[in-house]
Amino acid sequence: MKVNVERFESGDVRGFLHGPGTPCGDGLVLTHGAGGNCNSPLLVRVADAFAASGFRVLRCDLPFRQARPHGPPSPAWAEKDRAGLRAAVAALRAAIPGRLILGGQSYGGRQASILASEDAGLAEALLLLSYPLHPPGKPGQPRTAHFPLLRAPCLFVQGTRDPFASPEELAAAIAAIPGRVRRSVVEGAGHDLAGGKFDAAQLVLEPVRALL
């Protein structure tokens, strides 16, 4: 299916819109990790897979990345970044008649999940790529306090060599989520989900469809 990609700017939302040739009516907002931007190869690959299946996809830069092109965000930016994600959801909601999935890689996924825990009706599902369960080498500092508040169905996609969470650590942590949860494990992949056999359609698109 043909996919049209064009730059998107509306208010504080900046990124790229993937328009499918034959829309299914559903949409995906997708954002990046602390060290990247919305042009990361992983995000482009996932966005293309969803758009080829009929989803309208908005991959966007978080406010901290709009403010400066390089470097990680400071904790002070987290609330602004969640506000930016909320604005992106509103922008895509206005363009689709169906269900909306909110997703992100690493830091972006963490902020998306926190936002969804604060507003249960924000999205019909969450797509969390390489969720940063804890800082590398520091399993005693979990980033899971909001998990018991997550009601939307969640898909976690994790590499077996991810220093931010092993498959076993993630499996134990997501038991605290009351909503429906699925996991896709990418054998041999690290935090960027590279280095393993990553099939975006099989490991991401199809499990999200099953959740919906």
Secondary structure by P-SEA (a helix, b strand, c coil): cbbbbbbbbccccbbbbbbbcccccbbbbbbcccccccccaaaaaaaaaaaaaccbbbbbbcccccccccccccccaaaaaaaaaaaaaaaaaacccbbbbbcccaaaaaaaaaaaaaccccccbbbbccccccccccccccccccccccccbbbbbbbcccccccaaaaaaaacccccbbbbbbbccccccccccccccccccaaaaaaac
